[in-house]
Amino acid sequence: MVDVLYSFVDINQRFDQLVFDPFYIRNLNMTFMTMKSFYDRMYSINNHVFDKICKNVLPKIYHQINELIVEQNSMERVLHNINYPQLYSLTLLGFSENVLFNHLTSNKILRQLLIEQIAHLKVDINDEPGEPSSETLAMMFALILSLCKQLIKLNFLNVKSFDDCLYLLDGRLNCLSKLIIGIKIIADTSGTIDNTKKLPKLKHFSLMSYRHTLLYDSLIVPLLRRMVNLENLILYLSIIRNNKNYIDGNELYNDILIYMPQLNKFTFNIRTNVDKKNDGIVFSSNEDIQHSFRRKEYGLVGSYVETFTTSVEYKCYSNSMPYHFKSGMFDNVQSLIMTDIYPFENNFFDVISQSFPLLKELYIFNEKPQKNKQQSMTLIAFSHLIDLDLSSAHADYAERFLVDKHCYLPCLLNINIRYEPLALVTNNFTGDATRLTCSKLTSVCLEEPFVSPETFSKYFPLL
């Protein structure tokens, strides 16, 4: 949209009539994302383009914009002198805590919008990972809670602690029906925020946390039990347990779903890591796990149980899956986690690439070799894939995705993988078959330490 507005406005009257057609000018994204790697991204907009849009475009369309996306460098001009009478959805991308807090306290138009109009708010805080929640963040939450009385949908990415989540659900957002939240670390809370009060207005809840947590039973389960009228639940969690069986369908139903009689859709990816020190525990088999998800609430579920003979560590991956893949059904899906007890066939990836044309993140959890590996492989293309995680996948999948004649990955920037399969598929970082894909990577995450051979840096020149 930014390119269209910049390129075609003020050429002639006919172009202006087309560009400013109120049927099309509803959603305005005033950002442009540049990426060094999947984890290092920046939102900005060219100054020359931005100047032209602010001067020649915004004064003509401000009254018909419903949804607006801005980043911190453009906020001052986009939300300074112009009001947006039809605006109900606001997205704030790539803000630091201090900058966003300053806008919330000093920008009169922003405050007025939050108080009177904004029903959908998305906030993506761009601070360094691992930093503890600050006093500024707490004050910012307090401001949002006090201003956003009309808020129905809140999407808050990259909050730092579980306290932040509890703070947003303390009851002051009394119109809130949908909350999507990403928590960096689910660890101990301060204990000062009530985690027992029911949340009858909440209909949709999505909780994502990529790091391991020990506090599923003590923090997450009590929170979910408060959502008595929930209709849609999404969970992405990695859980550590000591001397306790894997989380399965029976436990999810008895601990959570039985408290949600209105629930009609449950989407999840749950990874249970168990440290077994008690020989008396009998762990569920993968067949047991599959059987525990027989209730209609789950639909089709994939699972994979993994044990390590040299340690006392046990893992179970379980995730909900669509009943079938059909091109067009999932066009907007950008992240996909593939977990299965069976090896993925080659033609299965053809279906995936066609069914998810906008896929940007792909995670494969399957340590079994592919079946029929010797059959001819057709070239598959993931034209938008940026991040590929093969850290829990057999070396066959590294070959399937990194060999240039098997897979076309023009946008791939980051890969998570173990050293051994990477060295194997690249022929110790000398092979030509994988050179093109590897030469474009800007980030390679290897879980184990290794001594870098001389050929490594030449094989990955952008690292």
Backbone hydrogen bonds in HBPLUS format (Angstrom, degrees):
<---DONOR---> <-ACCEPTOR-->    atom                        ^
c    i                          cat <-CA-CA->   ^        H-A-AA   ^      H-
h    n   atom  resd res      DA  || num        DHA   H-A  angle D-A-AA Bond
n    s   type  num  typ     dist DA aas  dist angle  dist       angle   num
A0005-LEU N   A0001-MET O   2.90 MM   4  6.11 170.4  1.90 157.5 159.6     1
A0006-TYR N   A0002-VAL O   2.93 MM   4  6.06 158.8  1.97 149.3 155.4     2
A0007-SER N   A0003-ASP O   2.90 MM   4  5.90 158.9  1.95 146.7 152.7     3
A0008-PHE N   A0004-VAL O   3.02 MM   4  5.86 163.9  2.04 155.3 157.7     4
A0016-ASP N   A0012-ASN O   3.10 MM   4  6.37 165.4  2.12 154.2 158.6     5
A0017-GLN N   A0013-GLN O   2.94 MM   4  6.14 153.6  2.01 147.6 154.5     6
A0018-LEU N   A0014-ARG O   3.09 MM   4  6.39 151.4  2.18 145.6 152.8     7
A0019-VAL N   A0015-PHE O   2.83 MM   4  6.05 172.3  1.83 163.0 164.7     8
A0020-PHE N   A0016-ASP O   2.93 MM   4  5.85 163.4  1.96 148.2 152.8     9
A0021-ASP N   A0018-LEU O   3.34 MM   3  5.35 164.4  2.37 104.7 107.3    10
A0024-TYR N   A0021-ASP O   2.94 MM   3  5.72 150.7  2.03 124.5 131.1    11
A0025-ILE N   A0021-ASP O   3.15 MM   4  6.38 165.5  2.18 154.3 158.8    12
A0026-ARG N   A0024-TYR O   2.91 MM   2  5.82 121.8  2.26 113.5  96.7    13
A0066-ASN N   A0026-ARG O   2.72 MM  40  5.19 154.2  1.78 135.7 144.7    14
A0067-GLU N   A0026-ARG O   3.09 MM  41  6.40 166.6  2.11 146.6 149.1    15
A0028-LEU N   A0067-GLU O   2.85 MM  39  6.22 165.4  1.87 155.3 156.9    16
A0069-ILE N   A0028-LEU O   2.89 MM  41  6.31 152.6  1.97 158.7 160.1    17
A0030-MET N   A0069-ILE O   2.76 MM  39  5.68 158.8  1.80 153.9 156.1    18
A0032-PHE N   A0044-SER O   2.53 MM  12  5.13 115.7  1.93 142.6 162.1    19
A0044-SER N   A0032-PHE O   2.79 MM  12  5.13 163.4  1.82 141.7 147.3    20
A0034-THR N   A0042-MET O   2.85 MM   8  5.36 165.3  1.87 160.8 164.9    21
A0042-MET N   A0034-THR O   2.83 MM   8  5.36 159.6  1.88 162.0 167.5    22
A0036-LYS N   A0040-ASP O   2.92 MM   4  5.49 165.5  1.94 175.6 177.4    23
A0037-SER N   A0040-ASP O   3.43 MM   3  4.99 165.2  2.45 123.7 127.2    24
A0040-ASP N   A0037-SER O   3.12 MM   3  4.99 151.1  2.21  99.2 108.1    25
A0050-PHE N   A0046-ASN O   2.82 MM   4  5.98 164.2  1.84 157.1 162.6    26
A0051-ASP N   A0047-ASN O   2.84 MM   4  5.98 159.9  1.88 149.9 154.6    27
A0052-LYS N   A0048-HIS O   3.20 MM   4  6.43 162.7  2.23 146.4 150.2    28
A0053-ILE N   A0049-VAL O   3.05 MM   4  6.32 161.8  2.08 154.0 159.0    29
A0054-CYS N   A0050-PHE O   2.95 MM   4  6.14 167.0  1.97 155.8 159.3    30
A0055-LYS N   A0051-ASP O   3.00 MM   4  6.10 152.0  2.08 146.7 154.3    31
A0056-ASN N   A0052-LYS O   2.81 MM   4  5.73 167.9  1.82 153.0 157.0    32
A0057-VAL N   A0053-ILE O   2.90 MM   4  4.74 145.1  2.03 124.5 132.7    33
A0058-LEU N   A0053-ILE O   2.93 MM   5  6.19 163.0  1.96 161.2 164.6    34
A0060-LYS N   A0057-VAL O   2.84 MM   3  5.45 150.2  1.93 121.0 130.6    35
A0061-ILE N   A0058-LEU O   3.19 MM   3  5.28 141.4  2.35 103.9 114.3    36
A0062-TYR N   A0058-LEU O   3.00 MM   4  5.40 142.8  2.14 161.3 158.0    37
A0064-GLN N   A0061-ILE O   3.01 MM   3  5.70 169.1  2.02 127.4 130.9    38
A0088-TYR N   A0066-ASN O   2.94 MM  22  5.66 167.6  1.96 145.3 144.9    39
A0089-SER N   A0066-ASN O   3.14 MM  23  6.39 158.3  2.19 162.1 161.8    40
A0068-LEU N   A0089-SER O   2.99 MM  21  6.33 156.2  2.04 148.2 154.4    41
A0091-THR N   A0068-LEU O   2.90 MM  23  6.28 156.5  1.96 158.6 163.6    42
A0070-VAL N   A0091-THR O   3.00 MM  21  6.34 165.8  2.02 166.7 166.1    43
A0093-LEU N   A0070-VAL O   2.96 MM  23  6.24 168.0  1.97 156.7 160.1    44
A0074-SER N   A0071-GLU O   3.09 MM   3  5.67 142.2  2.24 115.3 125.4    45
A0075-MET N   A0071-GLU O   3.08 MM   4  6.03 126.4  2.37 151.9 166.8    46
A0078-VAL N   A0074-SER O   3.07 MM   4  6.14 163.8  2.10 160.7 165.8    47
A0079-LEU N   A0075-MET O   2.92 MM   4  5.73 165.1  1.94 153.7 157.0    48
A0087-LEU N   A0084-TYR O   3.19 MM   3  5.42 165.8  2.21 114.1 118.4    49
A0119-ALA N   A0088-TYR O   2.84 MM  31  5.37 153.8  1.90 136.3 142.9    50
A0120-HIS N   A0088-TYR O   3.02 MM  32  6.32 165.2  2.04 160.8 161.4    51
A0090-LEU N   A0120-HIS O   2.94 MM  30  6.33 160.1  1.97 159.4 162.0    52
A0122-LYS N   A0090-LEU O   2.98 MM  32  6.42 156.2  2.04 152.8 157.3    53
A0092-LEU N   A0122-LYS O   2.81 MM  30  6.14 164.2  1.83 159.3 162.9    54
A0124-ASP N   A0092-LEU O   2.91 MM  32  6.22 158.2  1.95 174.9 173.0    55
A0095-PHE N   A0124-ASP O   3.30 MM  29  6.60 145.6  2.42 156.7 158.0    56
A0126-ASN N   A0095-PHE O   2.71 MM  31  5.41 163.7  1.74 138.0 143.9    57
A0100-LEU N   A0096-SER O   3.06 MM   4  6.18 172.3  2.07 157.8 160.3    58
A0101-PHE N   A0097-GLU O   2.92 MM   4  6.05 159.9  1.96 151.1 157.5    59
A0102-ASN N   A0098-ASN O   2.98 MM   4  6.16 155.3  2.04 146.1 152.5    60
A0103-HIS N   A0099-VAL O   3.08 MM   4  6.40 154.2  2.15 148.8 155.4    61
A0104-LEU N   A0100-LEU O   2.96 MM   4  6.23 156.6  2.01 150.3 156.9    62
A0105-THR N   A0101-PHE O   3.07 MM   4  6.30 139.9  2.23 143.7 153.7    63
A0106-SER N   A0102-ASN O   2.95 MM   4  6.00 143.3  2.09 146.2 155.6    64
A0107-ASN N   A0103-HIS O   2.93 MM   4  5.05 158.9  1.98 133.7 138.8    65
A0111-ARG N   A0107-ASN O   3.04 MM   4  6.29 164.6  2.06 153.2 157.8    66
A0112-GLN N   A0108-LYS O   2.92 MM   4  6.07 157.7  1.97 145.6 152.2    67
A0113-LEU N   A0109-ILE O   2.90 MM   4  6.11 158.9  1.94 151.0 156.5    68
A0114-LEU N   A0110-LEU O   2.99 MM   4  6.23 163.9  2.02 153.4 157.4    69
A0115-ILE N   A0111-ARG O   2.97 MM   4  6.15 153.3  2.04 148.1 155.3    70
A0116-GLU N   A0112-GLN O   2.93 MM   4  5.98 163.6  1.95 152.4 156.5    71
A0117-GLN N   A0113-LEU O   2.81 MM   4  5.09 155.1  1.87 137.1 145.1    72
A0118-ILE N   A0113-LEU O   2.89 MM   5  5.81 168.5  1.90 147.0 150.0    73
A0152-ILE N   A0119-ALA O   2.73 MM  33  5.04 161.3  1.77 130.4 136.9    74
A0153-LYS N   A0119-ALA O   2.87 MM  34  6.23 170.3  1.88 159.7 162.2    75
A0121-LEU N   A0153-LYS O   2.90 MM  32  6.29 159.1  1.95 152.6 157.5    76
A0155-ASN N   A0121-LEU O   2.75 MM  34  6.17 160.1  1.79 154.4 159.6    77
A0123-VAL N   A0155-ASN O   2.74 MM  32  6.25 152.2  1.82 160.6 169.9    78
A0157-LEU N   A0123-VAL O   2.83 MM  34  6.15 159.7  1.87 167.5 174.1    79
A0138-ALA N   A0134-SER O   3.20 MM   4  6.53 158.4  2.25 145.2 150.6    80
A0139-MET N   A0135-GLU O   2.98 MM   4  6.25 157.2  2.03 149.1 155.0    81
A0140-MET N   A0136-THR O   2.86 MM   4  6.09 147.9  1.96 146.3 156.0    82
A0141-PHE N   A0137-LEU O   2.95 MM   4  6.23 158.8  1.99 152.5 157.0    83
A0142-ALA N   A0138-ALA O   3.05 MM   4  6.30 156.5  2.11 143.7 150.3    84
A0143-LEU N   A0139-MET O   2.96 MM   4  6.25 149.8  2.05 143.9 151.5    85
A0144-ILE N   A0140-MET O   2.97 MM   4  6.28 164.6  2.00 154.2 157.7    86
A0145-LEU N   A0141-PHE O   2.90 MM   4  6.10 162.2  1.93 154.1 159.1    87
A0146-SER N   A0142-ALA O   3.00 MM   4  6.16 144.1  2.13 139.6 149.2    88
A0147-LEU N   A0143-LEU O   2.85 MM   4  6.01 146.1  1.97 152.3 161.6    89
A0148-CYS N   A0144-ILE O   2.97 MM   4  5.69 169.5  1.98 150.2 153.7    90
A0149-LYS N   A0147-LEU O   2.95 MM   2  5.90 136.6  2.15 107.4  94.5    91
A0151-LEU N   A0148-CYS O   3.45 MM   3  5.38 166.2  2.47 102.6 106.0    92
A0177-SER N   A0152-ILE O   2.78 MM  25  5.31 164.2  1.81 136.3 140.7    93
A0178-LYS N   A0152-ILE O   3.01 MM  26  6.36 149.1  2.10 162.4 163.3    94
A0154-LEU N   A0178-LYS O   2.89 MM  24  6.26 160.2  1.93 156.4 161.8    95
A0180-ILE N   A0154-LEU O   2.87 MM  26  6.30 160.3  1.91 155.0 161.0    96
A0156-PHE N   A0180-ILE O   2.81 MM  24  6.26 147.9  1.92 167.7 173.2    97
A0182-GLY N   A0156-PHE O   3.19 MM  26  6.67 153.5  2.26 146.6 148.2    98
A0159-VAL N   A0182-GLY O   2.97 MM  23  6.23 142.1  2.12 175.9 171.4    99
A0184-LYS N   A0159-VAL O   2.93 MM  25  6.28 161.3  1.96 160.2 165.3   100
A0164-ASP N   A0161-SER O   3.15 MM   3  5.45 130.9  2.40 100.7 111.8   101
A0165-CYS N   A0162-PHE O   3.10 MM   3  5.11 118.3  2.49  96.1 110.6   102
A0166-LEU N   A0162-PHE O   2.99 MM   4  6.36 164.1  2.02 155.4 159.1   103
A0167-TYR N   A0163-ASP O   2.80 MM   4  5.96 150.0  1.89 148.2 157.1   104
A0168-LEU N   A0164-ASP O   3.19 MM   4  6.45 149.9  2.28 142.3 148.3   105
A0169-LEU N   A0166-LEU O   3.07 MM   3  5.04 141.2  2.23  96.3 108.0   106
A0176-LEU N   A0173-LEU O   3.16 MM   3  5.55 161.0  2.20 113.8 119.7   107
A0203-LYS N   A0177-SER O   2.70 MM  26  5.07 160.7  1.74 128.0 134.5   108
A0204-HIS N   A0177-SER O   2.93 MM  27  6.31 153.0  2.00 156.8 163.5   109
A0179-LEU N   A0204-HIS O   3.00 MM  25  6.34 157.7  2.05 149.9 153.3   110
A0206-SER N   A0179-LEU O   2.92 MM  27  6.36 153.6  1.99 156.4 160.4   111
A0181-ILE N   A0206-SER O   2.91 MM  25  6.14 168.7  1.92 156.6 159.2   112
A0208-MET N   A0181-ILE O   3.07 MM  27  6.45 153.4  2.15 154.6 160.9   113
A0183-ILE N   A0208-MET O   2.88 MM  25  6.29 155.4  1.94 165.7 173.2   114
A0199-LEU N   A0226-ARG O   2.75 MM  27  5.56 163.3  1.77 150.7 145.1   115
A0202-LEU N   A0199-LEU O   3.32 MM   3  5.81 149.7  2.42 113.0 120.5   116
A0231-GLU N   A0203-LYS O   2.72 MM  28  5.09 167.0  1.74 131.0 135.8   117
A0232-ASN N   A0203-LYS O   2.99 MM  29  6.41 150.6  2.08 158.4 164.9   118
A0205-PHE N   A0232-ASN O   3.01 MM  27  6.46 158.9  2.06 159.9 165.7   119
A0234-ILE N   A0205-PHE O   2.93 MM  29  6.33 153.1  2.00 154.2 158.7   120
A0207-LEU N   A0234-ILE O   2.90 MM  27  6.24 160.3  1.94 156.3 158.3   121
A0236-TYR N   A0207-LEU O   2.91 MM  29  6.29 150.1  2.00 161.9 165.2   122
A0209-SER N   A0236-TYR O   2.99 MM  27  6.22 153.8  2.06 160.7 168.1   123
A0213-THR N   A0238-SER O   2.96 MM  25  6.44 137.1  2.15 145.7 158.3   124
A0240-ILE N   A0213-THR O   2.85 MM  27  5.82 166.3  1.87 150.6 150.1   125
A0219-LEU N   A0215-LEU O   2.97 MM   4  5.63 149.4  2.07 143.1 148.6   126
A0221-VAL N   A0216-TYR O   3.05 MM   5  6.31 161.0  2.09 174.1 173.8   127
A0223-LEU N   A0219-LEU O   3.28 MM   4  6.39 153.3  2.35 140.6 147.9   128
A0224-LEU N   A0220-ILE O   3.02 MM   4  6.29 164.4  2.04 159.3 162.6   129
A0225-ARG N   A0221-VAL O   3.07 MM   4  6.28 149.9  2.16 152.6 160.8   130
A0226-ARG N   A0223-LEU O   3.11 MM   3  5.51 153.3  2.19 108.5 116.7   131
A0227-MET N   A0224-LEU O   3.12 MM   3  5.55 160.6  2.16 113.2 119.0   132
A0230-LEU N   A0227-MET O   3.37 MM   3  5.50 163.6  2.40 114.6 113.4   133
A0264-ASN N   A0231-GLU O   2.97 MM  33  5.40 173.0  1.97 130.2 131.7   134
A0265-LYS N   A0231-GLU O   3.19 MM  34  6.47 132.6  2.42 148.3 160.2   135
A0233-LEU N   A0265-LYS O   2.96 MM  32  6.38 161.7  2.00 156.7 162.0   136
A0267-THR N   A0233-LEU O   2.86 MM  34  6.26 161.9  1.90 163.4 167.2   137
A0235-LEU N   A0267-THR O   2.98 MM  32  6.52 149.9  2.07 149.1 158.4   138
A0269-ASN N   A0235-LEU O   2.84 MM  34  6.27 143.7  1.97 151.9 163.5   139
A0237-LEU N   A0269-ASN O   3.02 MM  32  6.47 155.2  2.08 158.3 166.3   140
A0271-ARG N   A0237-LEU O   2.96 MM  34  6.31 159.6  2.00 148.3 155.0   141
A0239-ILE N   A0271-ARG O   2.68 MM  32  5.98 163.9  1.70 171.2 177.1   142
A0273-ASN N   A0239-ILE O   2.68 MM  34  5.99 165.7  1.70 166.4 171.6   143
A0241-ARG N   A0273-ASN O   2.77 MM  32  6.15 156.5  1.82 160.0 164.3   144
A0275-ASP N   A0241-ARG O   2.89 MM  34  6.32 161.1  1.92 161.8 166.6   145
A0243-ASN N   A0275-ASP O   3.21 MM  32  6.27 160.7  2.25 135.7 141.4   146
A0252-LEU N   A0248-ASP O   3.02 MM   4  6.27 164.7  2.04 154.6 159.3   147
A0253-TYR N   A0249-GLY O   2.95 MM   4  6.08 157.3  2.00 145.6 151.8   148
A0254-ASN N   A0250-ASN O   2.94 MM   4  6.13 170.6  1.95 153.1 155.5   149
A0255-ASP N   A0251-GLU O   2.84 MM   4  5.77 157.9  1.89 151.8 157.6   150
A0256-ILE N   A0252-LEU O   2.94 MM   4  5.47 145.9  2.06 134.2 142.5   151
A0257-LEU N   A0252-LEU O   3.05 MM   5  6.37 159.0  2.10 145.4 150.4   152
A0258-ILE N   A0253-TYR O   2.92 MM   5  5.70 146.6  2.03 160.0 156.4   153
A0259-TYR N   A0256-ILE O   2.92 MM   3  5.65 154.1  1.99 121.0 129.0   154
A0260-MET N   A0257-LEU O   2.90 MM   3  5.07 163.2  1.93 112.3 116.3   155
A0263-LEU N   A0260-MET O   3.16 MM   3  5.56 168.1  2.17 118.3 122.0   156
A0320-SER N   A0268-PHE O   2.92 MM  52  5.49 150.7  2.00 145.7 152.7   157
A0270-ILE N   A0318-SER O   2.81 MM  48  5.41 162.9  1.84 167.0 171.2   158
A0318-SER N   A0270-ILE O   2.99 MM  48  5.41 151.8  2.08 147.9 156.7   159
A0272-THR N   A0316-CYS O   2.82 MM  44  5.14 167.2  1.84 157.6 159.1   160
A0316-CYS N   A0272-THR O   2.89 MM  44  5.14 145.4  2.01 143.4 152.9   161
A0274-VAL N   A0314-TYR O   2.72 MM  40  5.03 172.5  1.72 155.4 158.1   162
A0314-TYR N   A0274-VAL O   2.93 MM  40  5.03 154.3  2.00 146.5 153.1   163
A0276-LYS N   A0312-VAL O   2.91 MM  36  5.24 166.6  1.92 164.7 160.2   164
A0281-ILE N   A0278-ASN O   3.31 MM   3  6.10 176.2  2.31 123.8 124.6   165
A0289-ILE N   A0285-SER O   2.97 MM   4  6.35 158.1  2.02 151.7 157.3   166
A0290-GLN N   A0286-ASN O   2.93 MM   4  6.19 164.8  1.95 150.7 154.2   167
A0291-HIS N   A0287-GLU O   2.95 MM   4  6.13 159.4  1.99 148.0 153.8   168
A0292-SER N   A0288-ASP O   3.02 MM   4  6.23 138.7  2.20 144.4 155.1   169
A0292-SER N   A0289-ILE O   3.14 MM   3  5.23 129.4  2.41  97.2 110.4   170
A0293-PHE N   A0290-GLN O   3.22 MM   3  5.67 160.6  2.26 110.5 116.4   171
A0298-TYR N   A0295-ARG O   3.23 MM   3  6.10 163.8  2.26 123.2 126.5   172
A0321-MET N   A0300-LEU O   2.79 MM  21  5.41 148.1  1.89 167.5 158.3   173
A0302-GLY N   A0319-ASN O   2.86 MM  17  5.43 162.4  1.90 167.5 167.6   174
A0319-ASN N   A0302-GLY O   2.89 MM  17  5.43 156.0  1.95 156.4 160.9   175
A0304-TYR N   A0317-TYR O   2.85 MM  13  5.17 140.6  2.01 146.2 152.4   176
A0317-TYR N   A0304-TYR O   2.88 MM  13  5.17 163.5  1.91 144.9 150.1   177
A0306-GLU N   A0315-LYS O   2.73 MM   9  5.00 173.0  1.74 151.2 152.3   178
A0315-LYS N   A0306-GLU O   2.79 MM   9  5.00 164.2  1.81 160.7 161.7   179
A0311-SER N   A0308-PHE O   3.35 MM   3  5.64 167.7  2.36 109.5 112.7   180
A0329-MET N   A0326-LYS O   2.96 MM   3  5.66 163.7  1.99 143.2 148.6   181
A0333-VAL N   A0330-PHE O   3.11 MM   3  5.45 164.5  2.14 114.5 119.4   182
A0360-LYS N   A0334-GLN O   2.78 MM  26  4.99 159.8  1.82 120.9 128.0   183
A0361-GLU N   A0334-GLN O   2.87 MM  27  6.25 147.7  1.98 151.0 160.8   184
A0336-LEU N   A0361-GLU O   2.97 MM  25  6.21 154.1  2.04 141.7 149.0   185
A0363-TYR N   A0336-LEU O   2.94 MM  27  6.31 158.3  1.98 158.5 164.2   186
A0338-MET N   A0363-TYR O   2.70 MM  25  5.99 174.5  1.70 170.9 171.4   187
A0365-PHE N   A0338-MET O   2.83 MM  27  6.12 171.4  1.84 170.8 170.2   188
A0348-PHE N   A0345-GLU O   3.09 MM   3  5.27 139.7  2.26 100.5 112.3   189
A0349-PHE N   A0346-ASN O   3.17 MM   3  5.74 136.4  2.37 110.7 119.5   190
A0351-VAL N   A0347-ASN O   3.25 MM   4  6.61 153.7  2.32 144.5 149.8   191
A0352-ILE N   A0348-PHE O   3.01 MM   4  6.36 155.3  2.08 145.3 152.4   192
A0353-SER N   A0349-PHE O   2.94 MM   4  6.05 167.7  1.95 148.1 150.8   193
A0354-GLN N   A0350-ASP O   3.17 MM   4  6.35 149.6  2.26 143.7 151.3   194
A0355-SER N   A0351-VAL O   2.85 MM   4  5.93 149.0  1.95 148.8 158.1   195
A0356-PHE N   A0352-ILE O   2.98 MM   4  5.95 144.8  2.10 152.9 158.6   196
A0359-LEU N   A0356-PHE O   3.24 MM   3  5.46 162.7  2.27 119.0 118.5   197
A0386-ILE N   A0360-LYS O   2.78 MM  26  5.07 163.8  1.81 126.6 131.5   198
A0387-ASP N   A0360-LYS O   2.97 MM  27  6.33 169.7  1.98 165.4 168.8   199
A0362-LEU N   A0387-ASP O   3.02 MM  25  6.42 153.6  2.10 154.4 162.7   200
A0389-ASP N   A0362-LEU O   2.86 MM  27  6.23 168.3  1.88 163.2 165.9   201
A0364-ILE N   A0389-ASP O   3.09 MM  25  6.28 170.3  2.10 169.7 168.9   202
A0366-ASN N   A0392-SER O   2.94 MM  26  6.23 135.7  2.14 132.3 145.2   203
A0394-HIS N   A0366-ASN O   2.85 MM  28  6.29 142.0  1.99 153.7 142.5   204
A0375-GLN N   A0372-ASN O   3.13 MM   3  5.67 161.0  2.17 114.1 119.9   205
A0380-ILE N   A0406-HIS O   3.12 MM  26  6.45 161.3  2.16 138.6 140.1   206
A0408-TYR N   A0380-ILE O   2.80 MM  28  6.18 157.7  1.85 156.2 163.9   207
A0382-PHE N   A0408-TYR O   3.09 MM  26  6.36 160.4  2.13 165.2 168.3   208
A0385-LEU N   A0382-PHE O   3.38 MM   3  5.49 159.2  2.43 104.8 110.7   209
A0413-LEU N   A0386-ILE O   2.96 MM  27  5.26 168.3  1.97 131.2 134.6   210
A0414-ASN N   A0386-ILE O   3.04 MM  28  6.33 172.8  2.04 169.9 170.1   211
A0388-LEU N   A0414-ASN O   3.04 MM  26  6.37 157.4  2.09 144.7 151.2   212
A0416-ASN N   A0388-LEU O   2.90 MM  28  6.37 154.4  1.97 150.5 157.7   213
A0390-LEU N   A0416-ASN O   2.64 MM  26  5.66 163.1  1.66 162.1 162.1   214
A0393-ALA N   A0390-LEU O   3.16 MM   3  4.92 152.9  2.24 114.8 109.8   215
A0397-TYR N   A0394-HIS O   3.03 MM   3  5.83 148.2  2.13 120.8 127.2   216
A0398-ALA N   A0395-ALA O   3.06 MM   3  5.08 127.0  2.36  97.4 111.5   217
A0399-GLU N   A0395-ALA O   3.11 MM   4  6.49 154.4  2.17 151.5 158.1   218
A0400-ARG N   A0396-ASP O   2.94 MM   4  6.22 150.1  2.03 139.1 147.9   219
A0401-PHE N   A0397-TYR O   3.11 MM   4  6.19 150.2  2.20 139.7 145.4   220
A0402-LEU N   A0398-ALA O   2.86 MM   4  5.72 156.4  1.92 149.3 155.9   221
A0403-VAL N   A0399-GLU O   3.32 MM   4  5.56 155.7  2.38 131.0 135.0   222
A0406-HIS N   A0403-VAL O   3.00 MM   3  5.52 153.0  2.07 115.7 124.3   223
A0407-CYS N   A0403-VAL O   3.19 MM   4  6.40 147.4  2.30 156.0 165.8   224
A0404-ASP N   A0433-ALA O   2.82 MM  29  5.93 165.2  1.84 166.6 165.0   225
A0442-THR N   A0413-LEU O   2.91 MM  29  5.24 149.0  2.01 130.5 139.9   226
A0443-SER N   A0413-LEU O   3.06 MM  30  6.24 134.8  2.27 169.7 161.7   227
A0415-ILE N   A0443-SER O   3.14 MM  28  6.60 146.2  2.26 145.0 154.6   228
A0445-CYS N   A0415-ILE O   2.88 MM  30  6.20 166.8  1.90 158.5 162.7   229
A0417-ILE N   A0445-CYS O   3.07 MM  28  6.42 161.4  2.10 166.3 170.3   230
A0422-LEU N   A0418-ARG O   3.37 MM   4  6.46 155.3  2.43 146.2 153.3   231
A0423-ALA N   A0419-TYR O   2.84 MM   4  6.04 164.5  1.86 162.4 166.2   232
A0424-LEU N   A0420-GLU O   2.94 MM   4  6.08 152.6  2.01 148.2 156.6   233
A0425-VAL N   A0421-PRO O   2.95 MM   4  6.03 171.3  1.96 149.3 150.7   234
A0426-THR N   A0422-LEU O   3.13 MM   4  6.14 145.7  2.26 142.5 151.1   235
A0428-ASN N   A0423-ALA O   2.68 MM   5  4.52 175.2  1.69 150.5 150.3   236
A0427-ASN N   A0424-LEU O   3.22 MM   3  5.17 160.8  2.26 102.4 107.7   237
A0430-THR N   A0426-THR O   3.04 MM   4  6.24 149.7  2.14 152.0 156.7   238
A0431-GLY N   A0426-THR O   2.85 MM   5  5.15 167.6  1.86 151.8 147.5   239
A0435-ARG N   A0432-ASP O   3.34 MM   3  4.98 154.1  2.41  95.3 102.8   240
A0438-CYS N   A0434-THR O   3.18 MM   4  6.26 168.9  2.19 157.1 160.5   241
A0439-SER N   A0435-ARG O   2.89 MM   4  5.87 145.9  2.00 148.5 156.9   242
A0440-LYS N   A0437-THR O   3.32 MM   3  5.73 154.7  2.39 108.3 115.1   243
A0441-LEU N   A0438-CYS O   3.27 MM   3  5.41 161.2  2.31 106.7 112.3   244
A0456-PHE N   A0453-PRO O   3.12 MM   3  5.51 157.2  2.17 111.3 118.2   245
A0459-TYR N   A0455-THR O   3.05 MM   4  6.13 142.8  2.19 144.5 154.6   246
A0459-TYR N   A0456-PHE O   3.08 MM   3  5.17 123.9  2.41  97.3 111.9   247
A0460-PHE N   A0456-PHE O   3.09 MM   4  6.39 138.6  2.27 148.6 159.8   248
A0463-LEU N   A0460-PHE O   3.31 MM   3  5.88 172.2  2.31 121.1 122.9   249
